[in-house]
Amino acid sequence: MSSANLKNVLTGHQLFHFFNMKEKREYKEYMRSEDWQRYRKEQVEQSNGICDACHWPLGGVPHVHHESYDNFGHEGFEDTQVLHSKCHERKHPEMEEVNEND
């Protein structure tokens, strides 16, 4: 399987570990960018304070989770979910702690 096809199969944490060092650096830079922060804010506002997974009111810092990296850097609202930290952890059972920007 080619690396391009493999990236289409992997998700979340697995994909992050598949990235090479240059891609990881670019990922981290994008997560700190004004574009991502603006998109993230719009997503949280669009959620009306409700978790997309459990539909309970969000508390604390909402997490914006990538459901797909197909449009990474040019995300649409269908590419991400706004989640509680616990619901975000359920999306990444292999991780001990997840970041609000994954």
FIPADO-668582 format. One record per atom (N, C-alpha, C, CB): residue number from 0; residue in one letter; atom name; x, y, z. Coordinates in nm, 2 decimals. Glycine has a CB too. Layout:
[rec NUM 'a' 'CA' [X Y Z]]
...
***
This chain:
[rec 0 'm' 'N' [0.09 -0.12 0.00]]
[rec 0 'm' 'CA' [0.00 0.00 0.00]]
[rec 0 'm' 'C' [0.09 0.12 0.00]]
[rec 0 'm' 'CB' [-0.10 0.00 0.12]]
[rec 1 's' 'N' [0.06 0.22 -0.09]]
[rec 1 's' 'CA' [0.14 0.34 -0.09]]
[rec 1 's' 'C' [0.12 0.43 0.03]]
[rec 1 's' 'CB' [0.11 0.42 -0.22]]
[rec 2 's' 'N' [0.21 0.52 0.06]]
[rec 2 's' 'CA' [0.19 0.60 0.18]]
[rec 2 's' 'C' [0.07 0.69 0.16]]
[rec 2 's' 'CB' [0.32 0.69 0.20]]
[rec 3 'a' 'N' [0.04 0.74 0.04]]
[rec 3 'a' 'CA' [-0.08 0.82 0.02]]
[rec 3 'a' 'C' [-0.21 0.74 0.05]]
[rec 3 'a' 'CB' [-0.09 0.87 -0.13]]
[rec 4 'n' 'N' [-0.21 0.61 0.01]]
[rec 4 'n' 'CA' [-0.33 0.53 0.04]]
[rec 4 'n' 'C' [-0.33 0.50 0.19]]
[rec 4 'n' 'CB' [-0.33 0.40 -0.04]]
[rec 5 'l' 'N' [-0.22 0.47 0.25]]
[rec 5 'l' 'CA' [-0.22 0.44 0.39]]
[rec 5 'l' 'C' [-0.27 0.56 0.48]]
[rec 5 'l' 'CB' [-0.07 0.41 0.44]]
[rec 6 'k' 'N' [-0.23 0.68 0.44]]
[rec 6 'k' 'CA' [-0.28 0.80 0.51]]
[rec 6 'k' 'C' [-0.43 0.81 0.50]]
[rec 6 'k' 'CB' [-0.21 0.93 0.45]]
[rec 7 'n' 'N' [-0.49 0.76 0.40]]
[rec 7 'n' 'CA' [-0.64 0.77 0.39]]
[rec 7 'n' 'C' [-0.70 0.67 0.48]]
[rec 7 'n' 'CB' [-0.68 0.74 0.24]]
[rec 8 'v' 'N' [-0.63 0.56 0.52]]
[rec 8 'v' 'CA' [-0.68 0.46 0.61]]
[rec 8 'v' 'C' [-0.67 0.50 0.76]]
[rec 8 'v' 'CB' [-0.62 0.33 0.58]]
[rec 9 'l' 'N' [-0.55 0.56 0.79]]
[rec 9 'l' 'CA' [-0.52 0.60 0.93]]
[rec 9 'l' 'C' [-0.60 0.72 0.97]]
[rec 9 'l' 'CB' [-0.37 0.62 0.94]]
[rec 10 't' 'N' [-0.63 0.73 1.10]]
[rec 10 't' 'CA' [-0.70 0.84 1.15]]
[rec 10 't' 'C' [-0.63 0.89 1.28]]
[rec 10 't' 'CB' [-0.85 0.81 1.18]]
[rec 11 'g' 'N' [-0.66 1.02 1.31]]
[rec 11 'g' 'CA' [-0.62 1.08 1.44]]
[rec 11 'g' 'C' [-0.48 1.05 1.48]]
[rec 11 'g' 'CB' [-0.71 1.03 1.54]]
[rec 12 'h' 'N' [-0.47 0.99 1.60]]
[rec 12 'h' 'CA' [-0.34 0.97 1.66]]
[rec 12 'h' 'C' [-0.25 0.88 1.57]]
[rec 12 'h' 'CB' [-0.35 0.90 1.80]]
[rec 13 'q' 'N' [-0.30 0.78 1.51]]
[rec 13 'q' 'CA' [-0.22 0.70 1.42]]
[rec 13 'q' 'C' [-0.16 0.78 1.31]]
[rec 13 'q' 'CB' [-0.31 0.58 1.36]]
[rec 14 'l' 'N' [-0.24 0.86 1.25]]
[rec 14 'l' 'CA' [-0.20 0.94 1.14]]
[rec 14 'l' 'C' [-0.09 1.04 1.18]]
[rec 14 'l' 'CB' [-0.31 1.02 1.07]]
[rec 15 'f' 'N' [-0.11 1.10 1.30]]
[rec 15 'f' 'CA' [0.00 1.19 1.35]]
[rec 15 'f' 'C' [0.13 1.12 1.36]]
[rec 15 'f' 'CB' [-0.05 1.25 1.49]]
[rec 16 'h' 'N' [0.13 0.99 1.41]]
[rec 16 'h' 'CA' [0.25 0.92 1.43]]
[rec 16 'h' 'C' [0.31 0.87 1.29]]
[rec 16 'h' 'CB' [0.23 0.80 1.51]]
[rec 17 'f' 'N' [0.23 0.87 1.19]]
[rec 17 'f' 'CA' [0.27 0.83 1.06]]
[rec 17 'f' 'C' [0.34 0.95 0.99]]
[rec 17 'f' 'CB' [0.15 0.78 0.97]]
[rec 18 'f' 'N' [0.30 1.07 1.02]]
[rec 18 'f' 'CA' [0.37 1.19 0.96]]
[rec 18 'f' 'C' [0.52 1.18 0.98]]
[rec 18 'f' 'CB' [0.31 1.32 1.02]]
[rec 19 'n' 'N' [0.59 1.23 0.89]]
[rec 19 'n' 'CA' [0.73 1.25 0.91]]
[rec 19 'n' 'C' [0.76 1.37 0.99]]
[rec 19 'n' 'CB' [0.81 1.25 0.77]]
[rec 20 'm' 'N' [0.88 1.40 1.03]]
[rec 20 'm' 'CA' [0.91 1.51 1.11]]
[rec 20 'm' 'C' [0.87 1.65 1.05]]
[rec 20 'm' 'CB' [1.06 1.52 1.14]]
[rec 21 'k' 'N' [0.89 1.66 0.92]]
[rec 21 'k' 'CA' [0.85 1.79 0.85]]
[rec 21 'k' 'C' [0.70 1.81 0.86]]
[rec 21 'k' 'CB' [0.89 1.79 0.71]]
[rec 22 'e' 'N' [0.62 1.70 0.84]]
[rec 22 'e' 'CA' [0.48 1.71 0.85]]
[rec 22 'e' 'C' [0.43 1.73 0.99]]
[rec 22 'e' 'CB' [0.41 1.58 0.79]]
[rec 23 'k' 'N' [0.50 1.67 1.09]]
[rec 23 'k' 'CA' [0.46 1.70 1.23]]
[rec 23 'k' 'C' [0.48 1.85 1.26]]
[rec 23 'k' 'CB' [0.54 1.61 1.32]]
[rec 24 'r' 'N' [0.59 1.90 1.22]]
[rec 24 'r' 'CA' [0.62 2.04 1.24]]
[rec 24 'r' 'C' [0.51 2.13 1.18]]
[rec 24 'r' 'CB' [0.76 2.08 1.19]]
[rec 25 'e' 'N' [0.48 2.10 1.05]]
[rec 25 'e' 'CA' [0.38 2.17 0.98]]
[rec 25 'e' 'C' [0.24 2.16 1.05]]
[rec 25 'e' 'CB' [0.37 2.13 0.84]]
[rec 26 'y' 'N' [0.21 2.04 1.10]]
[rec 26 'y' 'CA' [0.08 2.02 1.17]]
[rec 26 'y' 'C' [0.08 2.11 1.30]]
[rec 26 'y' 'CB' [0.07 1.87 1.21]]
[rec 27 'k' 'N' [0.19 2.10 1.38]]
[rec 27 'k' 'CA' [0.19 2.18 1.50]]
[rec 27 'k' 'C' [0.18 2.33 1.47]]
[rec 27 'k' 'CB' [0.32 2.15 1.58]]
[rec 28 'e' 'N' [0.25 2.38 1.36]]
[rec 28 'e' 'CA' [0.25 2.52 1.32]]
[rec 28 'e' 'C' [0.10 2.56 1.28]]
[rec 28 'e' 'CB' [0.34 2.55 1.21]]
[rec 29 'y' 'N' [0.04 2.47 1.21]]
[rec 29 'y' 'CA' [-0.10 2.50 1.17]]
[rec 29 'y' 'C' [-0.19 2.51 1.29]]
[rec 29 'y' 'CB' [-0.15 2.40 1.07]]
[rec 30 'm' 'N' [-0.18 2.42 1.38]]
[rec 30 'm' 'CA' [-0.26 2.42 1.50]]
[rec 30 'm' 'C' [-0.24 2.54 1.59]]
[rec 30 'm' 'CB' [-0.23 2.30 1.59]]
[rec 31 'r' 'N' [-0.13 2.61 1.57]]
[rec 31 'r' 'CA' [-0.11 2.74 1.64]]
[rec 31 'r' 'C' [-0.14 2.86 1.55]]
[rec 31 'r' 'CB' [0.04 2.75 1.68]]
[rec 32 's' 'N' [-0.18 2.84 1.43]]
[rec 32 's' 'CA' [-0.20 2.95 1.34]]
[rec 32 's' 'C' [-0.33 3.03 1.36]]
[rec 32 's' 'CB' [-0.20 2.90 1.19]]
[rec 33 'e' 'N' [-0.33 3.15 1.31]]
[rec 33 'e' 'CA' [-0.45 3.23 1.32]]
[rec 33 'e' 'C' [-0.57 3.17 1.25]]
[rec 33 'e' 'CB' [-0.43 3.37 1.27]]
[rec 34 'd' 'N' [-0.54 3.10 1.13]]
[rec 34 'd' 'CA' [-0.64 3.04 1.05]]
[rec 34 'd' 'C' [-0.71 2.93 1.13]]
[rec 34 'd' 'CB' [-0.58 2.98 0.92]]
[rec 35 'w' 'N' [-0.63 2.84 1.20]]
[rec 35 'w' 'CA' [-0.69 2.74 1.28]]
[rec 35 'w' 'C' [-0.77 2.79 1.40]]
[rec 35 'w' 'CB' [-0.58 2.64 1.33]]
[rec 36 'q' 'N' [-0.71 2.89 1.46]]
[rec 36 'q' 'CA' [-0.77 2.95 1.58]]
[rec 36 'q' 'C' [-0.91 3.01 1.54]]
[rec 36 'q' 'CB' [-0.68 3.05 1.65]]
[rec 37 'r' 'N' [-0.91 3.08 1.43]]
[rec 37 'r' 'CA' [-1.04 3.14 1.38]]
[rec 37 'r' 'C' [-1.14 3.03 1.35]]
[rec 37 'r' 'CB' [-1.01 3.22 1.25]]
[rec 38 'y' 'N' [-1.09 2.92 1.27]]
[rec 38 'y' 'CA' [-1.18 2.81 1.24]]
[rec 38 'y' 'C' [-1.23 2.74 1.37]]
[rec 38 'y' 'CB' [-1.11 2.71 1.15]]
[rec 39 'r' 'N' [-1.14 2.72 1.46]]
[rec 39 'r' 'CA' [-1.18 2.66 1.59]]
[rec 39 'r' 'C' [-1.28 2.74 1.66]]
[rec 39 'r' 'CB' [-1.05 2.64 1.68]]
[rec 40 'k' 'N' [-1.26 2.87 1.67]]
[rec 40 'k' 'CA' [-1.36 2.96 1.74]]
[rec 40 'k' 'C' [-1.50 2.95 1.67]]
[rec 40 'k' 'CB' [-1.31 3.10 1.74]]
[rec 41 'e' 'N' [-1.50 2.95 1.53]]
[rec 41 'e' 'CA' [-1.63 2.94 1.46]]
[rec 41 'e' 'C' [-1.69 2.81 1.49]]
[rec 41 'e' 'CB' [-1.60 2.95 1.31]]
[rec 42 'q' 'N' [-1.62 2.70 1.49]]
[rec 42 'q' 'CA' [-1.67 2.57 1.52]]
[rec 42 'q' 'C' [-1.74 2.56 1.66]]
[rec 42 'q' 'CB' [-1.57 2.46 1.51]]
[rec 43 'v' 'N' [-1.67 2.62 1.76]]
[rec 43 'v' 'CA' [-1.72 2.62 1.90]]
[rec 43 'v' 'C' [-1.85 2.70 1.90]]
[rec 43 'v' 'CB' [-1.61 2.67 1.99]]
[rec 44 'e' 'N' [-1.85 2.82 1.84]]
[rec 44 'e' 'CA' [-1.97 2.90 1.84]]
[rec 44 'e' 'C' [-2.08 2.83 1.77]]
[rec 44 'e' 'CB' [-1.94 3.03 1.77]]
[rec 45 'q' 'N' [-2.05 2.76 1.66]]
[rec 45 'q' 'CA' [-2.16 2.69 1.58]]
[rec 45 'q' 'C' [-2.22 2.58 1.66]]
[rec 45 'q' 'CB' [-2.10 2.64 1.45]]
[rec 46 's' 'N' [-2.14 2.52 1.76]]
[rec 46 's' 'CA' [-2.19 2.41 1.84]]
[rec 46 's' 'C' [-2.30 2.45 1.94]]
[rec 46 's' 'CB' [-2.07 2.34 1.91]]
[rec 47 'n' 'N' [-2.31 2.58 1.96]]
[rec 47 'n' 'CA' [-2.40 2.63 2.06]]
[rec 47 'n' 'C' [-2.38 2.58 2.20]]
[rec 47 'n' 'CB' [-2.55 2.61 2.02]]
[rec 48 'g' 'N' [-2.25 2.55 2.23]]
[rec 48 'g' 'CA' [-2.22 2.50 2.36]]
[rec 48 'g' 'C' [-2.26 2.35 2.39]]
[rec 48 'g' 'CB' [-2.28 2.58 2.46]]
[rec 49 'i' 'N' [-2.28 2.28 2.28]]
[rec 49 'i' 'CA' [-2.32 2.14 2.29]]
[rec 49 'i' 'C' [-2.22 2.04 2.23]]
[rec 49 'i' 'CB' [-2.46 2.11 2.23]]
[rec 50 'c' 'N' [-2.19 1.94 2.30]]
[rec 50 'c' 'CA' [-2.09 1.84 2.25]]
[rec 50 'c' 'C' [-2.15 1.76 2.14]]
[rec 50 'c' 'CB' [-2.05 1.74 2.37]]
[rec 51 'd' 'N' [-2.08 1.75 2.03]]
[rec 51 'd' 'CA' [-2.13 1.68 1.91]]
[rec 51 'd' 'C' [-2.14 1.53 1.93]]
[rec 51 'd' 'CB' [-2.04 1.70 1.79]]
[rec 52 'a' 'N' [-2.07 1.47 2.03]]
[rec 52 'a' 'CA' [-2.08 1.33 2.05]]
[rec 52 'a' 'C' [-2.19 1.29 2.15]]
[rec 52 'a' 'CB' [-1.95 1.28 2.11]]
[rec 53 'c' 'N' [-2.20 1.35 2.27]]
[rec 53 'c' 'CA' [-2.30 1.31 2.37]]
[rec 53 'c' 'C' [-2.41 1.41 2.38]]
[rec 53 'c' 'CB' [-2.23 1.30 2.50]]
[rec 54 'h' 'N' [-2.40 1.52 2.32]]
[rec 54 'h' 'CA' [-2.51 1.62 2.31]]
[rec 54 'h' 'C' [-2.54 1.69 2.45]]
[rec 54 'h' 'CB' [-2.64 1.56 2.26]]
[rec 55 'w' 'N' [-2.45 1.68 2.54]]
[rec 55 'w' 'CA' [-2.46 1.75 2.67]]
[rec 55 'w' 'C' [-2.39 1.89 2.65]]
[rec 55 'w' 'CB' [-2.40 1.67 2.78]]
[rec 56 'p' 'N' [-2.42 1.98 2.74]]
[rec 56 'p' 'CA' [-2.36 2.11 2.73]]
[rec 56 'p' 'C' [-2.21 2.10 2.76]]
[rec 56 'p' 'CB' [-2.42 2.21 2.84]]
[rec 57 'l' 'N' [-2.13 2.17 2.68]]
[rec 57 'l' 'CA' [-1.98 2.17 2.69]]
[rec 57 'l' 'C' [-1.95 2.24 2.82]]
[rec 57 'l' 'CB' [-1.91 2.24 2.57]]
[rec 58 'g' 'N' [-1.85 2.20 2.89]]
[rec 58 'g' 'CA' [-1.79 2.26 3.01]]
[rec 58 'g' 'C' [-1.64 2.27 2.99]]
[rec 58 'g' 'CB' [-1.83 2.19 3.14]]
[rec 59 'g' 'N' [-1.58 2.37 3.05]]
[rec 59 'g' 'CA' [-1.44 2.38 3.04]]
[rec 59 'g' 'C' [-1.40 2.42 2.90]]
[rec 59 'g' 'CB' [-1.37 2.25 3.08]]
[rec 60 'v' 'N' [-1.28 2.37 2.86]]
[rec 60 'v' 'CA' [-1.23 2.41 2.73]]
[rec 60 'v' 'C' [-1.28 2.30 2.63]]
[rec 60 'v' 'CB' [-1.08 2.41 2.73]]
[rec 61 'p' 'N' [-1.36 2.35 2.53]]
[rec 61 'p' 'CA' [-1.41 2.25 2.42]]
[rec 61 'p' 'C' [-1.29 2.21 2.34]]
[rec 61 'p' 'CB' [-1.52 2.32 2.34]]
[rec 62 'h' 'N' [-1.30 2.08 2.30]]
[rec 62 'h' 'CA' [-1.19 2.02 2.21]]
[rec 62 'h' 'C' [-1.25 2.02 2.07]]
[rec 62 'h' 'CB' [-1.15 1.88 2.26]]
[rec 63 'v' 'N' [-1.17 2.05 1.97]]
[rec 63 'v' 'CA' [-1.21 2.04 1.83]]
[rec 63 'v' 'C' [-1.13 1.93 1.77]]
[rec 63 'v' 'CB' [-1.19 2.18 1.75]]
[rec 64 'h' 'N' [-1.20 1.82 1.74]]
[rec 64 'h' 'CA' [-1.14 1.69 1.69]]
[rec 64 'h' 'C' [-1.16 1.68 1.54]]
[rec 64 'h' 'CB' [-1.21 1.58 1.76]]
[rec 65 'h' 'N' [-1.05 1.64 1.47]]
[rec 65 'h' 'CA' [-1.05 1.61 1.33]]
[rec 65 'h' 'C' [-1.11 1.48 1.31]]
[rec 65 'h' 'CB' [-0.91 1.62 1.27]]
[rec 66 'e' 'N' [-1.23 1.47 1.24]]
[rec 66 'e' 'CA' [-1.29 1.34 1.20]]
[rec 66 'e' 'C' [-1.22 1.30 1.07]]
[rec 66 'e' 'CB' [-1.44 1.36 1.18]]
[rec 67 's' 'N' [-1.17 1.39 1.00]]
[rec 67 's' 'CA' [-1.10 1.36 0.87]]
[rec 67 's' 'C' [-0.99 1.46 0.85]]
[rec 67 's' 'CB' [-1.20 1.36 0.75]]
[rec 68 'y' 'N' [-0.88 1.42 0.79]]
[rec 68 'y' 'CA' [-0.77 1.51 0.76]]
[rec 68 'y' 'C' [-0.76 1.53 0.61]]
[rec 68 'y' 'CB' [-0.63 1.45 0.81]]
[rec 69 'd' 'N' [-0.87 1.49 0.54]]
[rec 69 'd' 'CA' [-0.87 1.50 0.39]]
[rec 69 'd' 'C' [-0.86 1.65 0.35]]
[rec 69 'd' 'CB' [-1.00 1.45 0.34]]
[rec 70 'n' 'N' [-0.91 1.74 0.43]]
[rec 70 'n' 'CA' [-0.91 1.88 0.39]]
[rec 70 'n' 'C' [-0.83 1.96 0.49]]
[rec 70 'n' 'CB' [-1.05 1.94 0.39]]
[rec 71 'f' 'N' [-0.72 1.90 0.55]]
[rec 71 'f' 'CA' [-0.64 1.96 0.65]]
[rec 71 'f' 'C' [-0.59 2.09 0.60]]
[rec 71 'f' 'CB' [-0.52 1.87 0.69]]
[rec 72 'g' 'N' [-0.61 2.20 0.68]]
[rec 72 'g' 'CA' [-0.57 2.33 0.64]]
[rec 72 'g' 'C' [-0.68 2.41 0.57]]
[rec 72 'g' 'CB' [-0.45 2.33 0.55]]
[rec 73 'h' 'N' [-0.78 2.34 0.53]]
[rec 73 'h' 'CA' [-0.89 2.40 0.46]]
[rec 73 'h' 'C' [-1.02 2.33 0.50]]
[rec 73 'h' 'CB' [-0.88 2.39 0.30]]
[rec 74 'e' 'N' [-1.03 2.30 0.64]]
[rec 74 'e' 'CA' [-1.14 2.22 0.69]]
[rec 74 'e' 'C' [-1.27 2.29 0.66]]
[rec 74 'e' 'CB' [-1.12 2.21 0.84]]
[rec 75 'g' 'N' [-1.37 2.20 0.65]]
[rec 75 'g' 'CA' [-1.51 2.24 0.65]]
[rec 75 'g' 'C' [-1.57 2.19 0.78]]
[rec 75 'g' 'CB' [-1.59 2.18 0.52]]
[rec 76 'f' 'N' [-1.69 2.24 0.81]]
[rec 76 'f' 'CA' [-1.75 2.20 0.93]]
[rec 76 'f' 'C' [-1.78 2.05 0.94]]
[rec 76 'f' 'CB' [-1.89 2.27 0.95]]
[rec 77 'e' 'N' [-1.78 1.98 0.83]]
[rec 77 'e' 'CA' [-1.80 1.83 0.83]]
[rec 77 'e' 'C' [-1.67 1.76 0.87]]
[rec 77 'e' 'CB' [-1.85 1.78 0.70]]
[rec 78 'd' 'N' [-1.56 1.83 0.87]]
[rec 78 'd' 'CA' [-1.43 1.76 0.89]]
[rec 78 'd' 'C' [-1.39 1.75 1.04]]
[rec 78 'd' 'CB' [-1.32 1.84 0.82]]
[rec 79 't' 'N' [-1.46 1.82 1.13]]
[rec 79 't' 'CA' [-1.43 1.83 1.27]]
[rec 79 't' 'C' [-1.55 1.82 1.36]]
[rec 79 't' 'CB' [-1.35 1.96 1.30]]
[rec 80 'q' 'N' [-1.53 1.79 1.48]]
[rec 80 'q' 'CA' [-1.64 1.78 1.58]]
[rec 80 'q' 'C' [-1.59 1.86 1.71]]
[rec 80 'q' 'CB' [-1.67 1.63 1.62]]
[rec 81 'v' 'N' [-1.69 1.92 1.77]]
[rec 81 'v' 'CA' [-1.66 1.99 1.90]]
[rec 81 'v' 'C' [-1.70 1.90 2.01]]
[rec 81 'v' 'CB' [-1.74 2.13 1.91]]
[rec 82 'l' 'N' [-1.61 1.87 2.10]]
[rec 82 'l' 'CA' [-1.63 1.76 2.20]]
[rec 82 'l' 'C' [-1.59 1.81 2.34]]
[rec 82 'l' 'CB' [-1.55 1.64 2.16]]
[rec 83 'h' 'N' [-1.65 1.74 2.44]]
[rec 83 'h' 'CA' [-1.59 1.75 2.58]]
[rec 83 'h' 'C' [-1.46 1.68 2.58]]
[rec 83 'h' 'CB' [-1.69 1.68 2.68]]
[rec 84 's' 'N' [-1.38 1.71 2.68]]
[rec 84 's' 'CA' [-1.25 1.64 2.68]]
[rec 84 's' 'C' [-1.27 1.49 2.70]]
[rec 84 's' 'CB' [-1.17 1.69 2.81]]
[rec 85 'k' 'N' [-1.37 1.44 2.77]]
[rec 85 'k' 'CA' [-1.39 1.30 2.79]]
[rec 85 'k' 'C' [-1.43 1.23 2.66]]
[rec 85 'k' 'CB' [-1.49 1.27 2.90]]
[rec 86 'c' 'N' [-1.52 1.30 2.59]]
[rec 86 'c' 'CA' [-1.57 1.25 2.46]]
[rec 86 'c' 'C' [-1.45 1.24 2.36]]
[rec 86 'c' 'CB' [-1.68 1.33 2.40]]
[rec 87 'h' 'N' [-1.36 1.34 2.37]]
[rec 87 'h' 'CA' [-1.24 1.35 2.28]]
[rec 87 'h' 'C' [-1.15 1.23 2.32]]
[rec 87 'h' 'CB' [-1.17 1.48 2.29]]
[rec 88 'e' 'N' [-1.13 1.20 2.44]]
[rec 88 'e' 'CA' [-1.05 1.09 2.49]]
[rec 88 'e' 'C' [-1.10 0.96 2.43]]
[rec 88 'e' 'CB' [-1.04 1.08 2.64]]
[rec 89 'r' 'N' [-1.24 0.95 2.42]]
[rec 89 'r' 'CA' [-1.30 0.82 2.37]]
[rec 89 'r' 'C' [-1.26 0.80 2.22]]
[rec 89 'r' 'CB' [-1.45 0.82 2.39]]
[rec 90 'k' 'N' [-1.24 0.92 2.15]]
[rec 90 'k' 'CA' [-1.20 0.91 2.01]]
[rec 90 'k' 'C' [-1.06 0.86 1.99]]
[rec 90 'k' 'CB' [-1.22 1.05 1.94]]
[rec 91 'h' 'N' [-0.98 0.88 2.10]]
[rec 91 'h' 'CA' [-0.84 0.84 2.10]]
[rec 91 'h' 'C' [-0.80 0.75 2.22]]
[rec 91 'h' 'CB' [-0.75 0.97 2.11]]
[rec 92 'p' 'N' [-0.86 0.63 2.22]]
[rec 92 'p' 'CA' [-0.83 0.54 2.34]]
[rec 92 'p' 'C' [-0.69 0.50 2.35]]
[rec 92 'p' 'CB' [-0.91 0.41 2.32]]
[rec 93 'e' 'N' [-0.61 0.51 2.25]]
[rec 93 'e' 'CA' [-0.46 0.48 2.26]]
[rec 93 'e' 'C' [-0.38 0.59 2.33]]
[rec 93 'e' 'CB' [-0.41 0.45 2.12]]
[rec 94 'm' 'N' [-0.44 0.71 2.35]]
[rec 94 'm' 'CA' [-0.37 0.82 2.41]]
[rec 94 'm' 'C' [-0.41 0.84 2.55]]
[rec 94 'm' 'CB' [-0.39 0.95 2.33]]
[rec 95 'e' 'N' [-0.31 0.87 2.64]]
[rec 95 'e' 'CA' [-0.34 0.90 2.78]]
[rec 95 'e' 'C' [-0.41 1.04 2.79]]
[rec 95 'e' 'CB' [-0.22 0.89 2.86]]
[rec 96 'e' 'N' [-0.36 1.13 2.72]]
[rec 96 'e' 'CA' [-0.42 1.27 2.73]]
[rec 96 'e' 'C' [-0.42 1.33 2.59]]
[rec 96 'e' 'CB' [-0.33 1.36 2.82]]
[rec 97 'v' 'N' [-0.53 1.39 2.55]]
[rec 97 'v' 'CA' [-0.55 1.45 2.42]]
[rec 97 'v' 'C' [-0.55 1.60 2.43]]
[rec 97 'v' 'CB' [-0.67 1.40 2.35]]
[rec 98 'n' 'N' [-0.51 1.66 2.33]]
[rec 98 'n' 'CA' [-0.51 1.81 2.32]]
[rec 98 'n' 'C' [-0.64 1.86 2.26]]
[rec 98 'n' 'CB' [-0.39 1.86 2.23]]
[rec 99 'e' 'N' [-0.68 1.98 2.30]]
[rec 99 'e' 'CA' [-0.81 2.03 2.25]]
[rec 99 'e' 'C' [-0.81 2.06 2.11]]
[rec 99 'e' 'CB' [-0.84 2.16 2.33]]
[rec 100 'n' 'N' [-0.69 2.06 2.04]]
[rec 100 'n' 'CA' [-0.68 2.08 1.90]]
[rec 100 'n' 'C' [-0.63 1.96 1.82]]
[rec 100 'n' 'CB' [-0.58 2.20 1.87]]
[rec 101 'd' 'N' [-0.71 1.86 1.82]]
[rec 101 'd' 'CA' [-0.67 1.74 1.74]]
[rec 101 'd' 'C' [-0.77 1.71 1.64]]
[rec 101 'd' 'CB' [-0.64 1.62 1.84]]
***
